Amino acid sequence: MTDLSTAPDAYPLQRDARCPMDPPPAYRSLRETDGLVRVRAWDGSEPWLVTRYDDVRAALADSRLSSDPRTPGFPHTQPTSAARQEIDLPFAFVEGPEHLIERRLLVKEFTARKAREARPAIQRIVDEAIDGMLAGTKPCDLYEALCLPVATHTIGELLGVPPADRPLLQAGSRRIGSRRVSKETGSQAFQDLNDYFEHLVDLRMREPGDDMVSRLLAAYAATDGLTRAKAVSTVQVLFFAGWGPSSYMIEFGVLALLLHPDQLALLKADPSPGPVASAVEESLRYATVSVNGRQRGALEDLTLGGQLIRAGEGVLVQLDSANRDADTFPDPDTFDITRQAGRQLGFGHGPHKCIGAELSRVEMSVAYETLFRRIPDLRLVQPLDQLPFSTELTLYSLDELLVTW
C-alpha cells in the first residue's frame, strides 16, 4: 500500500540531465516499491501514477478507467487538456458503444495491409527528404529535414491536407500540446483547427473522391449517431496524432542508433525487413516519446497494483516507465535491437491503442533503412549532453538534431 504521508512530487517527474534518453529515475524506484503513487498536477490535483508494466497493461484494458475528459476526477496534465472537454470529442476520448462503432469504421483505414500499401508513397516522401538533405548545406537539422516531413506529408496526403496548409496546422497542434499555453489559448487553437477541418470535411462532402476522408464521411453518413461534427473532430485528431508522435519517434530512433554504434553496425550489416522491424520495436521501447501518462478517470472503485483507487480519482498510466520495467524487459536501460521487444507499449494497449500503429511502424522502418543506406556515414554534430531536449510538449522532443556526414 502506498505511503501517503509524504507530499506528492510535481508532475511530470524530472529526468536526470546526465541520462536524457532515460525516463525519470524515480520511475525505477516506484516500480520496485510502490508501483502506484500520487503526484501533483499543475492545477493542484493529485492523480495516481501507474509505473509497472503489468499494472499499465491492466489499467489500459480496464473499462472502469475512462479516457473521457468529462469524467469526474479526470487528470488534466496541462491547461490545454482542460480545454478539450469544451469541444466535440473525437473517438479517442469517448467510451462504450460510441467509441467502438467509430473505431470499427476507422480501423479499416489503418490495417497492416493498408500500411503496406502506403509504403511506396512513404518511400517517395523519405527519398525526397534525403535528396533535399544531400543537396543542402551541412550540418542540417534532421528533424526539420527528414522526421517532420515524413510524418506530416504521410498523414497529410492520406487526409488530403494541401502541403501549404500543413505548417499552420502543425503550429496549432503544438499550441494544444504545450504545457506553457493557457486554457484560453488552447481553446482558440482547438477552434482554429476545428474551423479548418470543417472546411475540409465540407469540401469532401460536396466533392467526394478516392481518399480517406471521403470514405469515412460515406461510412459516417450510413451510421446512426455519427454526425458531421463528429467527423470533423475525428479528422482533426487523426492529423494531430498522425504527425507529432511519428515525427518524434523517427527522430529519437535515429538518435538512439547514432548513440549506439554497435547497434547501428548490426542494422547496416543486415538492413533486411526483419532486423529493421526489430530496430523499430526496440526504438519504441527504449525511446518512448510520451511524457504524459495516458489520462484516465475512475468510474468506480477498483484495485490496481494492490492500491485502492476510488471512483472520481484520476489516474496517469506511464508508458515510458512500463517500457523500462526489468520484470518484462531484462536489462531495460540497454538499447539492443536484437531484443524481442514486441510487447513494448509505445502505442499503448487495450481499446484505445493507437489506431495508426502499423502506419507509424512503416514510416519508421522506411526512414531508418533508407537514411543509413543513402547516408552511411551520418553522425551527430553535438555530444549527447549538449542536445536541446525539451519536455515543454506532451511528447519528449528535441528542438533540433544537427547531423553531418
TORVEX-487576 format. One record per residue (C-alpha): x, y, z; residue in one letter; residue number from 1. Coordinates in steps of 0.25 Angstrom, whole numbers, plus 5000, padded with zeros to 4 digits. Layout:
# TORVEX-487576
+------+-------+------+--------+-----+
! east ! north !   up ! residu ! num !
+------+-------+------+--------+-----+
!    X !     Y !    Z !      a ! NUM !
...
+------+-------+------+--------+-----+
END
This chain:
# TORVEX-487576
+------+-------+------+--------+-----+
! east ! north !   up ! residu ! num !
+------+-------+------+--------+-----+
! 5000 !  5000 ! 5000 !      m !   1 !
! 5005 !  5014 ! 4996 !      t !   2 !
! 5010 !  5023 ! 5008 !      d !   3 !
! 5002 !  5036 ! 5007 !      l !   4 !
! 5010 !  5043 ! 5018 !      s !   5 !
! 5019 !  5050 ! 5008 !      t !   6 !
! 5016 !  5061 ! 4999 !      a !   7 !
! 5014 !  5057 ! 4985 !      p !   8 !
! 5024 !  5060 ! 4974 !      d !   9 !
! 5021 !  5070 ! 4964 !      a !  10 !
! 5017 !  5064 ! 4950 !      y !  11 !
! 5023 !  5061 ! 4941 !      p !  12 !
! 5035 !  5056 ! 4949 !      l !  13 !
! 5048 !  5061 ! 4946 !      q !  14 !
! 5058 !  5054 ! 4937 !      r !  15 !
! 5073 !  5053 ! 4940 !      d !  16 !
! 5080 !  5062 ! 4931 !      a !  17 !
! 5092 !  5053 ! 4931 !      r !  18 !
! 5083 !  5042 ! 4924 !      c !  19 !
! 5074 !  5049 ! 4915 !      p !  20 !
! 5070 !  5037 ! 4907 !      m !  21 !
! 5064 !  5031 ! 4920 !      d !  22 !
! 5051 !  5033 ! 4927 !      p !  23 !
! 5051 !  5040 ! 4941 !      p !  24 !
! 5059 !  5031 ! 4950 !      p !  25 !
! 5048 !  5032 ! 4961 !      a !  26 !
! 5040 !  5022 ! 4952 !      y !  27 !
! 5050 !  5011 ! 4955 !      r !  28 !
! 5049 !  5012 ! 4970 !      s !  29 !
! 5034 !  5013 ! 4969 !      l !  30 !
! 5033 !  5001 ! 4960 !      r !  31 !
! 5042 !  4993 ! 4971 !      e !  32 !
! 5034 !  4998 ! 4983 !      t !  33 !
! 5020 !  5005 ! 4982 !      d !  34 !
! 5017 !  5003 ! 4967 !      g !  35 !
! 5006 !  5014 ! 4969 !      l !  36 !
! 5007 !  5027 ! 4976 !      v !  37 !
! 5000 !  5040 ! 4976 !      r !  38 !
! 5006 !  5052 ! 4968 !      v !  39 !
! 5003 !  5067 ! 4968 !      r !  40 !
! 4998 !  5073 ! 4955 !      a !  41 !
! 4999 !  5087 ! 4950 !      w !  42 !
! 4985 !  5090 ! 4956 !      d !  43 !
! 4987 !  5084 ! 4970 !      g !  44 !
! 4980 !  5071 ! 4967 !      s !  45 !
! 4987 !  5058 ! 4972 !      e !  46 !
! 4984 !  5047 ! 4962 !      p !  47 !
! 4990 !  5033 ! 4963 !      w !  48 !
! 5003 !  5030 ! 4955 !      l !  49 !
! 5004 !  5016 ! 4950 !      v !  50 !
! 5018 !  5011 ! 4947 !      t !  51 !
! 5019 !  4996 ! 4946 !      r !  52 !
! 5018 !  4989 ! 4932 !      y !  53 !
! 5007 !  4979 ! 4937 !      d !  54 !
! 4999 !  4990 ! 4944 !      d !  55 !
! 5000 !  4999 ! 4932 !      v !  56 !
! 4994 !  4988 ! 4923 !      r !  57 !
! 4983 !  4985 ! 4933 !      a !  58 !
! 4980 !  5000 ! 4934 !      a !  59 !
! 4979 !  5002 ! 4919 !      l !  60 !
! 4970 !  4990 ! 4918 !      a !  61 !
! 4960 !  4993 ! 4929 !      d !  62 !
! 4947 !  4999 ! 4925 !      s !  63 !
! 4945 !  5005 ! 4939 !      r !  64 !
! 4956 !  5015 ! 4935 !      l !  65 !
! 4951 !  5025 ! 4925 !      s !  66 !
! 4958 !  5033 ! 4915 !      s !  67 !
! 4946 !  5043 ! 4914 !      d !  68 !
! 4951 !  5057 ! 4919 !      p !  69 !
! 4937 !  5060 ! 4925 !      r !  70 !
! 4939 !  5049 ! 4935 !      t !  71 !
! 4939 !  5054 ! 4949 !      p !  72 !
! 4954 !  5054 ! 4954 !      g !  73 !
! 4960 !  5053 ! 4940 !      f !  74 !
! 4974 !  5057 ! 4942 !      p !  75 !
! 4977 !  5069 ! 4933 !      h !  76 !
! 4992 !  5069 ! 4931 !      t !  77 !
! 4993 !  5084 ! 4926 !      q !  78 !
! 4983 !  5095 ! 4923 !      p !  79 !
! 4980 !  5092 ! 4909 !      t !  80 !
! 4976 !  5078 ! 4913 !      s !  81 !
! 4965 !  5084 ! 4921 !      a !  82 !
! 4960 !  5092 ! 4909 !      a !  83 !
! 4958 !  5078 ! 4901 !      r !  84 !
! 4945 !  5076 ! 4909 !      q !  85 !
! 4939 !  5088 ! 4903 !      e !  86 !
! 4939 !  5082 ! 4888 !      i !  87 !
! 4932 !  5071 ! 4881 !      d !  88 !
! 4940 !  5059 ! 4886 !      l !  89 !
! 4947 !  5050 ! 4875 !      p !  90 !
! 4946 !  5035 ! 4876 !      f !  91 !
! 4959 !  5034 ! 4884 !      a !  92 !
! 4953 !  5042 ! 4896 !      f !  93 !
! 4939 !  5035 ! 4897 !      v !  94 !
! 4936 !  5021 ! 4903 !      e !  95 !
! 4926 !  5010 ! 4901 !      g !  96 !
! 4917 !  5007 ! 4888 !      p !  97 !
! 4920 !  5021 ! 4883 !      e !  98 !
! 4935 !  5018 ! 4883 !      h !  99 !
! 4934 !  5004 ! 4878 !      l ! 100 !
! 4925 !  5008 ! 4866 !      i ! 101 !
! 4934 !  5019 ! 4861 !      e ! 102 !
! 4947 !  5011 ! 4863 !      r ! 103 !
! 4942 !  5000 ! 4855 !      r ! 104 !
! 4940 !  5009 ! 4844 !      l ! 105 !
! 4954 !  5016 ! 4845 !      l ! 106 !
! 4962 !  5003 ! 4847 !      v ! 107 !
! 4958 !  4999 ! 4833 !      k ! 108 !
! 4967 !  5011 ! 4828 !      e ! 109 !
! 4979 !  5007 ! 4837 !      f ! 110 !
! 4981 !  4992 ! 4836 !      t ! 111 !
! 4994 !  4985 ! 4833 !      a ! 112 !
! 4990 !  4983 ! 4819 !      r ! 113 !
! 4987 !  4998 ! 4817 !      k ! 114 !
! 5000 !  5002 ! 4823 !      a ! 115 !
! 5008 !  4993 ! 4814 !      r ! 116 !
! 5000 !  4999 ! 4802 !      e ! 117 !
! 5005 !  5012 ! 4807 !      a ! 118 !
! 5019 !  5008 ! 4807 !      r ! 119 !
! 5023 !  5013 ! 4792 !      p ! 120 !
! 5017 !  5027 ! 4796 !      a ! 121 !
! 5025 !  5027 ! 4809 !      i ! 122 !
! 5038 !  5023 ! 4801 !      q ! 123 !
! 5036 !  5034 ! 4792 !      r ! 124 !
! 5034 !  5044 ! 4803 !      i ! 125 !
! 5046 !  5039 ! 4810 !      v ! 126 !
! 5055 !  5039 ! 4797 !      d ! 127 !
! 5051 !  5053 ! 4794 !      e ! 128 !
! 5054 !  5058 ! 4808 !      a ! 129 !
! 5068 !  5051 ! 4807 !      i ! 130 !
! 5070 !  5057 ! 4793 !      d ! 131 !
! 5068 !  5071 ! 4800 !      g ! 132 !
! 5078 !  5068 ! 4811 !      m ! 133 !
! 5089 !  5063 ! 4801 !      l ! 134 !
! 5086 !  5076 ! 4792 !      a ! 135 !
! 5087 !  5085 ! 4804 !      g ! 136 !
! 5097 !  5090 ! 4814 !      t ! 137 !
! 5104 !  5083 ! 4825 !      k ! 138 !
! 5101 !  5082 ! 4837 !      p ! 139 !
! 5086 !  5080 ! 4836 !      c ! 140 !
! 5075 !  5079 ! 4845 !      d ! 141 !
! 5070 !  5064 ! 4843 !      l ! 142 !
! 5056 !  5067 ! 4850 !      y ! 143 !
! 5053 !  5078 ! 4840 !      e ! 144 !
! 5059 !  5072 ! 4828 !      a ! 145 !
! 5054 !  5057 ! 4830 !      l ! 146 !
! 5046 !  5054 ! 4842 !      c ! 147 !
! 5036 !  5065 ! 4841 !      l ! 148 !
! 5033 !  5064 ! 4826 !      p ! 149 !
! 5032 !  5049 ! 4826 !      v ! 150 !
! 5021 !  5049 ! 4837 !      a ! 151 !
! 5014 !  5061 ! 4833 !      t ! 152 !
! 5013 !  5058 ! 4818 !      h ! 153 !
! 5009 !  5044 ! 4820 !      t ! 154 !
! 4997 !  5047 ! 4829 !      i ! 155 !
! 4995 !  5060 ! 4820 !      g ! 156 !
! 4994 !  5052 ! 4807 !      e ! 157 !
! 4985 !  5042 ! 4814 !      l ! 158 !
! 4975 !  5052 ! 4819 !      l ! 159 !
! 4976 !  5061 ! 4807 !      g ! 160 !
! 4982 !  5073 ! 4814 !      v ! 161 !
! 4989 !  5082 ! 4804 !      p ! 162 !
! 5005 !  5084 ! 4807 !      p ! 163 !
! 5003 !  5099 ! 4808 !      a ! 164 !
! 4994 !  5097 ! 4820 !      d ! 165 !
! 5002 !  5087 ! 4828 !      r ! 166 !
! 5011 !  5096 ! 4835 !      p ! 167 !
! 5000 !  5105 ! 4840 !      l ! 168 !
! 4993 !  5092 ! 4845 !      l ! 169 !
! 5006 !  5088 ! 4852 !      q ! 170 !
! 5007 !  5101 ! 4859 !      a ! 171 !
! 4993 !  5099 ! 4865 !      g ! 172 !
! 4995 !  5085 ! 4869 !      s ! 173 !
! 5008 !  5090 ! 4876 !      r ! 174 !
! 5000 !  5100 ! 4884 !      r ! 175 !
! 4990 !  5090 ! 4888 !      i ! 176 !
! 5001 !  5080 ! 4893 !      g ! 177 !
! 5009 !  5091 ! 4900 !      s ! 178 !
! 5010 !  5092 ! 4915 !      r ! 179 !
! 5012 !  5107 ! 4915 !      r ! 180 !
! 5000 !  5111 ! 4907 !      v ! 181 !
! 4987 !  5116 ! 4915 !      s ! 182 !
! 4974 !  5109 ! 4915 !      k ! 183 !
! 4969 !  5121 ! 4907 !      e ! 184 !
! 4980 !  5120 ! 4896 !      t ! 185 !
! 4977 !  5105 ! 4896 !      g ! 186 !
! 4962 !  5107 ! 4893 !      s ! 187 !
! 4965 !  5116 ! 4882 !      q ! 188 !
! 4975 !  5106 ! 4876 !      a ! 189 !
! 4965 !  5095 ! 4876 !      f ! 190 !
! 4955 !  5105 ! 4870 !      q ! 191 !
! 4965 !  5109 ! 4859 !      d ! 192 !
! 4967 !  5094 ! 4855 !      l ! 193 !
! 4953 !  5091 ! 4856 !      n ! 194 !
! 4950 !  5102 ! 4846 !      d ! 195 !
! 4960 !  5097 ! 4837 !      y ! 196 !
! 4955 !  5083 ! 4837 !      f ! 197 !
! 4941 !  5087 ! 4836 !      e ! 198 !
! 4945 !  5093 ! 4823 !      h ! 199 !
! 4952 !  5081 ! 4818 !      l ! 200 !
! 4940 !  5072 ! 4822 !      v ! 201 !
! 4930 !  5081 ! 4815 !      d ! 202 !
! 4939 !  5081 ! 4803 !      l ! 203 !
! 4939 !  5065 ! 4803 !      r ! 204 !
! 4924 !  5065 ! 4805 !      m ! 205 !
! 4922 !  5073 ! 4793 !      r ! 206 !
! 4933 !  5067 ! 4784 !      e ! 207 !
! 4936 !  5053 ! 4789 !      p ! 208 !
! 4948 !  5046 ! 4784 !      g ! 209 !
! 4956 !  5033 ! 4786 !      d ! 210 !
! 4962 !  5038 ! 4799 !      d ! 211 !
! 4961 !  5034 ! 4813 !      m ! 212 !
! 4953 !  5046 ! 4818 !      v ! 213 !
! 4943 !  5043 ! 4807 !      s ! 214 !
! 4942 !  5029 ! 4810 !      r ! 215 !
! 4940 !  5032 ! 4825 !      l ! 216 !
! 4929 !  5042 ! 4822 !      l ! 217 !
! 4921 !  5032 ! 4814 !      a ! 218 !
! 4923 !  5022 ! 4825 !      a ! 219 !
! 4918 !  5032 ! 4836 !      y ! 220 !
! 4906 !  5036 ! 4827 !      a ! 221 !
! 4902 !  5022 ! 4827 !      a ! 222 !
! 4903 !  5020 ! 4842 !      t ! 223 !
! 4893 !  5025 ! 4852 !      d ! 224 !
! 4899 !  5035 ! 4862 !      g ! 225 !
! 4911 !  5039 ! 4855 !      l ! 226 !
! 4909 !  5054 ! 4851 !      t ! 227 !
! 4917 !  5064 ! 4843 !      r ! 228 !
! 4923 !  5070 ! 4856 !      a ! 229 !
! 4928 !  5056 ! 4860 !      k ! 230 !
! 4934 !  5054 ! 4846 !      a ! 231 !
! 4941 !  5068 ! 4847 !      v ! 232 !
! 4947 !  5065 ! 4861 !      s ! 233 !
! 4952 !  5051 ! 4857 !      t ! 234 !
! 4959 !  5056 ! 4844 !      v ! 235 !
! 4965 !  5067 ! 4853 !      q ! 236 !
! 4970 !  5057 ! 4863 !      v ! 237 !
! 4975 !  5048 ! 4852 !      l ! 238 !
! 4984 !  5059 ! 4847 !      f ! 239 !
! 4988 !  5063 ! 4861 !      f ! 240 !
! 4992 !  5049 ! 4865 !      a ! 241 !
! 4998 !  5046 ! 4851 !      g ! 242 !
! 5009 !  5056 ! 4850 !      w ! 243 !
! 5014 !  5059 ! 4864 !      g ! 244 !
! 5017 !  5045 ! 4871 !      p ! 245 !
! 5022 !  5039 ! 4858 !      s ! 246 !
! 5032 !  5050 ! 4855 !      s ! 247 !
! 5038 !  5050 ! 4869 !      y ! 248 !
! 5039 !  5034 ! 4869 !      m ! 249 !
! 5046 !  5035 ! 4856 !      i ! 250 !
! 5056 !  5045 ! 4862 !      e ! 251 !
! 5058 !  5038 ! 4875 !      f ! 252 !
! 5060 !  5025 ! 4868 !      g ! 253 !
! 5071 !  5031 ! 4859 !      v ! 254 !
! 5077 !  5037 ! 4871 !      l ! 255 !
! 5077 !  5024 ! 4879 !      a ! 256 !
! 5084 !  5017 ! 4867 !      l ! 257 !
! 5095 !  5028 ! 4865 !      l ! 258 !
! 5098 !  5028 ! 4880 !      l ! 259 !
! 5100 !  5013 ! 4880 !      h ! 260 !
! 5110 !  5010 ! 4868 !      p ! 261 !
! 5110 !  4995 ! 4871 !      d ! 262 !
! 5095 !  4994 ! 4869 !      q ! 263 !
! 5095 !  5003 ! 4857 !      l ! 264 !
! 5106 !  4994 ! 4851 !      a ! 265 !
! 5097 !  4982 ! 4853 !      l ! 266 !
! 5086 !  4989 ! 4845 !      l ! 267 !
! 5095 !  4993 ! 4834 !      k ! 268 !
! 5101 !  4979 ! 4833 !      a ! 269 !
! 5087 !  4973 ! 4830 !      d ! 270 !
! 5077 !  4984 ! 4826 !      p ! 271 !
! 5066 !  4974 ! 4822 !      s ! 272 !
! 5052 !  4975 ! 4827 !      p ! 273 !
! 5054 !  4966 ! 4840 !      g ! 274 !
! 5065 !  4974 ! 4846 !      p ! 275 !
! 5059 !  4987 ! 4843 !      v ! 276 !
! 5046 !  4983 ! 4849 !      a ! 277 !
! 5053 !  4979 ! 4861 !      s ! 278 !
! 5060 !  4992 ! 4862 !      a ! 279 !
! 5047 !  4999 ! 4861 !      v ! 280 !
! 5041 !  4992 ! 4873 !      e ! 281 !
! 5053 !  4994 ! 4881 !      e ! 282 !
! 5053 !  5009 ! 4878 !      s ! 283 !
! 5039 !  5010 ! 4882 !      l ! 284 !
! 5042 !  5003 ! 4895 !      r ! 285 !
! 5055 !  5010 ! 4898 !      y ! 286 !
! 5052 !  5024 ! 4894 !      a ! 287 !
! 5037 !  5025 ! 4897 !      t ! 288 !
! 5033 !  5039 ! 4894 !      v ! 289 !
! 5021 !  5040 ! 4903 !      s ! 290 !
! 5024 !  5050 ! 4914 !      v ! 291 !
! 5010 !  5050 ! 4919 !      n ! 292 !
! 5003 !  5037 ! 4924 !      g ! 293 !
! 4991 !  5033 ! 4918 !      r ! 294 !
! 4980 !  5040 ! 4925 !      q ! 295 !
! 4968 !  5033 ! 4932 !      r ! 296 !
! 4957 !  5036 ! 4942 !      g ! 297 !
! 4952 !  5025 ! 4951 !      a ! 298 !
! 4937 !  5022 ! 4948 !      l ! 299 !
! 4936 !  5013 ! 4961 !      e ! 300 !
! 4945 !  5007 ! 4972 !      d ! 301 !
! 4956 !  4998 ! 4967 !      l ! 302 !
! 4969 !  4992 ! 4972 !      t ! 303 !
! 4981 !  4993 ! 4963 !      l ! 304 !
! 4995 !  4988 ! 4967 !      g ! 305 !
! 4990 !  4986 ! 4981 !      g ! 306 !
! 4985 !  5000 ! 4982 !      q ! 307 !
! 4970 !  5004 ! 4984 !      l ! 308 !
! 4966 !  5015 ! 4974 !      i ! 309 !
! 4953 !  5022 ! 4978 !      r ! 310 !
! 4942 !  5026 ! 4968 !      a ! 311 !
! 4945 !  5040 ! 4964 !      g ! 312 !
! 4960 !  5039 ! 4965 !      e ! 313 !
! 4970 !  5042 ! 4953 !      g ! 314 !
! 4980 !  5032 ! 4948 !      v ! 315 !
! 4992 !  5035 ! 4939 !      l ! 316 !
! 4997 !  5022 ! 4932 !      v ! 317 !
! 5012 !  5024 ! 4929 !      q ! 318 !
! 5016 !  5017 ! 4916 !      l ! 319 !
! 5031 !  5020 ! 4917 !      d ! 320 !
! 5032 !  5015 ! 4931 !      s ! 321 !
! 5026 !  5002 ! 4927 !      a ! 322 !
! 5035 !  5000 ! 4915 !      n ! 323 !
! 5047 !  5001 ! 4925 !      r ! 324 !
! 5041 !  4990 ! 4934 !      d ! 325 !
! 5052 !  4980 ! 4937 !      a ! 326 !
! 5042 !  4969 ! 4940 !      d ! 327 !
! 5037 !  4970 ! 4926 !      t ! 328 !
! 5050 !  4974 ! 4918 !      f ! 329 !
! 5063 !  4969 ! 4924 !      p ! 330 !
! 5074 !  4980 ! 4925 !      d ! 331 !
! 5064 !  4990 ! 4921 !      p ! 332 !
! 5073 !  5002 ! 4920 !      d ! 333 !
! 5081 !  4996 ! 4909 !      t ! 334 !
! 5078 !  4999 ! 4895 !      f ! 335 !
! 5078 !  4985 ! 4888 !      d ! 336 !
! 5072 !  4984 ! 4874 !      i ! 337 !
! 5073 !  4968 ! 4875 !      t ! 338 !
! 5063 !  4969 ! 4887 !      r ! 339 !
! 5049 !  4963 ! 4886 !      q ! 340 !
! 5042 !  4976 ! 4888 !      a ! 341 !
! 5029 !  4973 ! 4882 !      g ! 342 !
! 5022 !  4975 ! 4895 !      r ! 343 !
! 5026 !  4989 ! 4896 !      q ! 344 !
! 5015 !  4999 ! 4900 !      l ! 345 !
! 5019 !  5011 ! 4892 !      g ! 346 !
! 5006 !  5011 ! 4884 !      f ! 347 !
! 4998 !  5008 ! 4897 !      g ! 348 !
! 4989 !  4996 ! 4899 !      h ! 349 !
! 4975 !  4992 ! 4900 !      g ! 350 !
! 4963 !  4998 ! 4893 !      p ! 351 !
! 4970 !  5012 ! 4892 !      h ! 352 !
! 4983 !  5006 ! 4886 !      k ! 353 !
! 4988 !  5016 ! 4875 !      c ! 354 !
! 4980 !  5013 ! 4863 !      i ! 355 !
! 4991 !  5017 ! 4854 !      g ! 356 !
! 5002 !  5008 ! 4860 !      a ! 357 !
! 5004 !  5000 ! 4847 !      e ! 358 !
! 5006 !  5012 ! 4839 !      l ! 359 !
! 5016 !  5018 ! 4848 !      s ! 360 !
! 5024 !  5005 ! 4848 !      r ! 361 !
! 5025 !  5006 ! 4833 !      v ! 362 !
! 5029 !  5021 ! 4834 !      e ! 363 !
! 5040 !  5018 ! 4844 !      m ! 364 !
! 5045 !  5005 ! 4836 !      s ! 365 !
! 5046 !  5013 ! 4823 !      v ! 366 !
! 5053 !  5025 ! 4829 !      a ! 367 !
! 5063 !  5016 ! 4837 !      y ! 368 !
! 5066 !  5007 ! 4825 !      e ! 369 !
! 5067 !  5018 ! 4815 !      t ! 370 !
! 5075 !  5028 ! 4823 !      l ! 371 !
! 5086 !  5019 ! 4827 !      f ! 372 !
! 5087 !  5013 ! 4813 !      r ! 373 !
! 5088 !  5026 ! 4806 !      r ! 374 !
! 5096 !  5033 ! 4816 !      i ! 375 !
! 5104 !  5022 ! 4823 !      p ! 376 !
! 5114 !  5032 ! 4830 !      d ! 377 !
! 5103 !  5040 ! 4836 !      l ! 378 !
! 5107 !  5045 ! 4850 !      r ! 379 !
! 5103 !  5055 ! 4861 !      l ! 380 !
! 5109 !  5069 ! 4862 !      v ! 381 !
! 5107 !  5071 ! 4877 !      q ! 382 !
! 5110 !  5061 ! 4888 !      p ! 383 !
! 5098 !  5056 ! 4896 !      l ! 384 !
! 5100 !  5066 ! 4908 !      d ! 385 !
! 5098 !  5078 ! 4898 !      q ! 386 !
! 5086 !  5073 ! 4891 !      l ! 387 !
! 5074 !  5082 ! 4893 !      p ! 388 !
! 5064 !  5073 ! 4899 !      f ! 389 !
! 5050 !  5078 ! 4903 !      s ! 390 !
! 5039 !  5074 ! 4912 !      t ! 391 !
! 5030 !  5086 ! 4908 !      e ! 392 !
! 5021 !  5078 ! 4900 !      l ! 393 !
! 5013 !  5065 ! 4904 !      t ! 394 !
! 5023 !  5058 ! 4895 !      l ! 395 !
! 5038 !  5057 ! 4898 !      y ! 396 !
! 5045 !  5065 ! 4888 !      s ! 397 !
! 5058 !  5071 ! 4882 !      l ! 398 !
! 5058 !  5086 ! 4878 !      d ! 399 !
! 5067 !  5081 ! 4867 !      e ! 400 !
! 5076 !  5070 ! 4864 !      l ! 401 !
! 5088 !  5074 ! 4856 !      l ! 402 !
! 5095 !  5064 ! 4847 !      v ! 403 !
! 5106 !  5063 ! 4837 !      t ! 404 !
! 5113 !  5053 ! 4828 !      w ! 405 !
+------+-------+------+--------+-----+
END
